Amino acid sequence: MTHVVVVGAGPAGLAAAEHALRAGADVTILDQADAPGGQYHRAEHGVRRPAFERILGRCTWWPESAVWAVEPGPRVHVLRGPADGTRRQRHTLEPDALILATGAHDRTLPFPGWQLPGVCTAGAAQALAKGERVAIGRRVLVAGAGPFLLPVATSLLAVGAEVAAVLEANPFATVRKGWSGPVAAGKLAELARYAATLARHRVPYRMGCVVVEARGDDRVREVVTARVRADWSVVPGTERTVEVDAVCVGHGFVPQPELAVAAGCALDGGFVRVDDDQRTSAAGVFAAGEITGIGGAAAAAAEGAVAGCAAAGGVPGRRLLRERDRAREFARRLAAAHPIGPAWRGWLREDTIVCRCEETTYGDLTRAAGAPVTPGPHALKLATRAGLGPCQGRMCGPAVAELCGGAERHHRPIAQPIRLGELAEPKET
């Protein structure tokens, strides 16, 4: 019997497991969280999900399991146990096929004051609201780009926060062009429900508007917003100040391809390259979901279904392939509707921090980028420390790369933090 290991229990991973089971495979699912569902299906702790339980009941389910390394083969190195625990167990899995469904995380663009306490990613705010029923603040501004801002604002309202406004950076004309067409029809109804919720709570939704500065002493106290053109350059004289005690920012998502790179998978524009069966360039490795392209939960599930069937040795049917192709088309339209404007760097000042871990400023980056002694991205990172802190460039990497080419995706032998004591312990296979 074919043994398939799925890394990630979000929409893509669960769909992959379900269809691999249908094709007769023996399936093991790994996830760092203690419950399945991922960010999209995140629920309050202890809430049961019967649909997920039916899938997990037929698999080997490993929650609180961090994949800290992947080798070609594929060979998967796993640490089982709470992330802050001291007695995690090491395991090595050697499946017939590996499906990577590691998802994505918020993309955030730096602006003056974004390092202040109270400024967080949109995904972090939603995770607290959905998983813990905790609001990030009493009066919150939600800003950035993409439809994800709407469910974040809705989640905050549901836990009692006042949402001062939701700001979409792209103008109406850009967003309308991307969302037009039959492929987005199903999503429009979902957006309408979110819009109705905002209207009931009298939350303004402004397009072509961004946060250009956060101000405060011990934490954020106010933000400066401004109108921007289609390229995200600020329209002079449109700045206004809004009092808040929290700001949630998210400018779309960036994939988490570290494990895919470690496995030898080729990337295309930062995303894992796959064929029509979701196979990567690495033998025995498949990929599905946001690491192959940002398209939302439905797109991730459609790709996961194809990957699961193919990884188990089956042949994906026409219906699965059509659903996947429609989802990919929606992902392309989503990218066109909510692009990152190239002029966002005009928000920055000399002393604006761009790497929060190492406190590297925009001025540090530009000076190093222009110096002859730091040619290339690797030397630039060593000179400025940008991307070399605890987050390993997950937060600042895309912004630094766009600013001066100072970040790169490369193979890290250790993809997740692991204690030296854990590394020295005899492993279990």
Backbone hydrogen bonds, N-H to C=O, Kabsch-Sander energy under -0.5 kcal/mol:
donor,donor_aa,acceptor,acceptor_aa,energy
4,V,2,T,-0.6
4,V,26,D,-2.9
5,V,97,A,-2.3
6,V,28,T,-3.1
7,V,99,I,-2.8
8,G,6,V,-0.7
8,G,30,L,-3.3
14,L,10,G,-2.8
15,A,11,P,-1.8
16,A,12,A,-2.2
17,A,13,G,-2.4
18,E,14,L,-2.4
19,H,15,A,-2.2
20,A,16,A,-2.1
21,L,17,A,-2.3
22,R,18,E,-1.9
23,A,19,H,-1.3
24,G,21,L,-1.8
25,A,20,A,-2.4
26,D,2,T,-3.2
27,V,25,A,-0.6
28,T,4,V,-2.3
29,I,60,T,-2.6
30,L,6,V,-2.8
31,D,62,W,-1.7
37,G,9,A,-3.2
41,H,37,G,-1.6
42,R,39,Q,-1.0
45,H,131,G,-1.7
47,V,44,E,-2.3
52,F,49,R,-0.5
53,E,49,R,-2.5
54,R,50,P,-2.0
55,I,51,A,-1.0
56,L,52,F,-2.9
57,G,53,E,-2.2
58,R,55,I,-1.4
59,C,56,L,-1.4
60,T,27,V,-2.5
61,W,59,C,-0.7
62,W,29,I,-2.9
62,W,60,T,-0.6
64,E,33,A,-2.7
65,S,31,D,-2.8
66,A,79,L,-2.6
67,V,65,S,-0.5
68,W,66,A,-0.9
68,W,77,H,-1.3
69,A,77,H,-1.2
71,E,75,R,-2.8
75,R,71,E,-2.6
76,V,93,L,-3.1
77,H,69,A,-2.8
77,H,75,R,-0.5
78,V,76,V,-0.5
78,V,91,H,-2.9
79,L,66,A,-2.6
80,R,89,Q,-3.0
81,G,64,E,-2.9
85,G,82,P,-1.9
89,Q,80,R,-2.3
91,H,78,V,-2.5
92,T,428,E,-1.3
93,L,76,V,-2.9
96,D,3,H,-1.8
97,A,3,H,-1.7
98,L,284,G,-2.9
99,I,5,V,-3.0
100,L,98,L,-0.6
100,L,286,F,-2.8
101,A,7,V,-2.5
101,A,99,I,-0.6
105,H,254,V,-2.3
107,R,252,G,-2.5
108,T,106,D,-0.6
114,W,111,F,-2.2
116,L,113,G,-1.8
119,V,116,L,-1.8
120,C,118,G,-0.6
120,C,247,V,-2.8
122,A,249,V,-1.4
125,A,121,T,-1.9
126,Q,122,A,-2.1
127,A,123,G,-2.4
128,L,124,A,-2.1
129,A,125,A,-2.1
130,K,126,Q,-3.2
131,G,127,A,-2.4
132,E,127,A,-0.5
132,E,128,L,-1.6
133,R,128,L,-0.6
133,R,129,A,-0.6
134,V,128,L,-1.8
140,V,138,R,-0.5
140,V,162,E,-3.1
141,L,246,A,-1.7
142,V,165,A,-2.3
143,A,248,C,-2.9
144,G,167,L,-1.4
145,A,250,G,-2.4
149,L,146,G,-1.4
150,L,147,P,-1.4
152,V,148,F,-1.6
153,A,149,L,-2.2
154,T,150,L,-2.3
155,S,151,P,-2.4
156,L,152,V,-2.1
157,L,153,A,-2.2
158,A,154,T,-1.9
159,V,155,S,-0.8
159,V,156,L,-0.7
160,G,157,L,-1.6
161,A,156,L,-2.2
162,E,138,R,-3.3
163,V,161,A,-0.6
164,A,140,V,-2.8
164,A,162,E,-0.8
165,A,140,V,-0.6
166,V,204,P,-2.5
167,L,142,V,-2.6
168,E,166,V,-0.6
168,E,206,R,-3.0
169,A,144,G,-2.7
169,A,167,L,-0.5
175,V,171,P,-2.1
176,R,172,F,-3.0
177,K,173,A,-1.7
178,G,174,T,-1.5
179,W,175,V,-1.9
180,S,176,R,-0.9
184,A,181,G,-1.2
185,A,182,P,-1.5
188,L,184,A,-1.7
189,A,185,A,-1.0
190,E,186,G,-0.8
191,L,187,K,-2.4
192,A,188,L,-2.2
193,R,189,A,-1.6
194,Y,190,E,-1.8
195,A,191,L,-2.7
196,A,192,A,-2.2
197,T,193,R,-1.8
198,L,194,Y,-2.3
199,A,195,A,-2.3
200,R,196,A,-2.3
201,H,197,T,-1.5
202,R,199,A,-1.2
203,V,198,L,-2.9
206,R,166,V,-2.5
206,R,204,P,-0.5
208,G,168,E,-1.5
208,G,170,N,-1.0
209,C,168,E,-1.7
210,V,226,A,-2.5
212,V,210,V,-0.6
212,V,224,V,-2.8
213,E,224,V,-1.2
214,A,112,P,-2.7
215,R,222,E,-3.3
217,D,219,R,-0.6
220,V,117,P,-2.5
221,R,215,R,-3.6
222,E,215,R,-1.9
223,V,242,V,-2.4
224,V,213,E,-2.9
225,T,223,V,-0.6
225,T,240,R,-2.9
226,A,210,V,-2.1
228,V,208,G,-2.3
229,R,233,S,-2.6
232,W,229,R,-2.1
235,V,227,R,-2.8
238,T,235,V,-1.5
240,R,225,T,-2.2
242,V,223,V,-2.6
244,V,221,R,-1.6
245,D,139,R,-2.5
246,A,139,R,-1.0
247,V,118,G,-2.7
248,C,141,L,-2.9
249,V,120,C,-2.4
249,V,247,V,-0.5
250,G,143,A,-1.7
251,H,107,R,-3.7
252,G,145,A,-0.9
254,V,105,H,-2.5
256,Q,103,G,-2.0
261,V,257,P,-2.9
262,A,258,E,-2.2
263,A,259,L,-1.9
264,G,261,V,-1.2
265,C,260,A,-2.7
268,D,271,F,-3.4
271,F,268,D,-1.3
272,V,291,I,-3.2
273,R,266,A,-2.4
275,D,279,R,-1.7
278,Q,275,D,-1.9
280,T,285,V,-2.5
285,V,282,A,-1.8
286,F,98,L,-3.5
287,A,278,Q,-2.2
288,A,100,L,-2.1
292,T,289,G,-2.2
293,G,289,G,-0.5
295,G,293,G,-0.6
300,A,296,G,-2.2
301,A,297,A,-2.6
302,A,298,A,-2.1
303,E,299,A,-2.2
304,G,300,A,-2.5
305,A,301,A,-2.2
306,V,302,A,-1.5
307,A,303,E,-2.6
308,G,304,G,-2.8
309,C,305,A,-1.9
310,A,306,V,-2.5
311,A,307,A,-2.9
312,A,308,G,-1.4
313,G,310,A,-1.6
314,G,309,C,-2.5
321,L,317,G,-2.1
322,R,318,R,-2.8
323,E,319,R,-2.5
324,R,320,L,-2.4
325,D,321,L,-2.6
326,R,322,R,-2.5
327,A,323,E,-2.1
328,R,324,R,-2.3
329,E,325,D,-2.1
330,F,326,R,-2.2
331,A,327,A,-2.1
332,R,328,R,-2.0
333,R,329,E,-2.0
334,L,330,F,-2.6
335,A,331,A,-2.1
336,A,332,R,-1.6
337,A,333,R,-2.1
338,H,334,L,-1.7
341,G,339,P,-0.7
343,A,231,D,-2.4
344,W,341,G,-1.3
345,R,342,P,-0.7
346,G,343,A,-1.9
347,W,344,W,-2.2
348,L,345,R,-1.4
352,T,349,R,-1.5
354,V,360,T,-3.0
355,C,360,T,-1.7
356,R,354,V,-0.6
359,E,355,C,-1.2
360,T,355,C,-1.3
362,Y,352,T,-2.4
363,G,350,E,-2.3
365,L,361,T,-2.0
366,T,362,Y,-2.5
367,R,363,G,-2.3
368,A,364,D,-2.2
369,A,365,L,-2.8
370,G,366,T,-1.3
371,A,368,A,-1.0
374,T,371,A,-1.3
379,A,375,P,-0.5
380,L,376,G,-1.8
381,K,377,P,-2.2
382,L,378,H,-2.1
383,A,379,A,-2.1
384,T,380,L,-2.1
385,R,381,K,-2.6
388,L,385,R,-2.1
392,Q,389,G,-1.8
394,R,391,C,-1.7
397,G,393,G,-1.9
400,V,396,C,-2.9
401,A,397,G,-2.7
402,E,398,P,-2.0
403,L,399,A,-2.2
404,C,400,V,-2.5
405,G,400,V,-0.6
405,G,401,A,-1.9
406,G,400,V,-1.1
410,H,408,E,-0.7
415,A,68,W,-3.0
415,A,413,P,-0.6
416,Q,68,W,-0.7
423,L,419,R,-2.2
424,A,420,L,-1.6
425,E,421,G,-1.0
428,E,90,R,-1.8
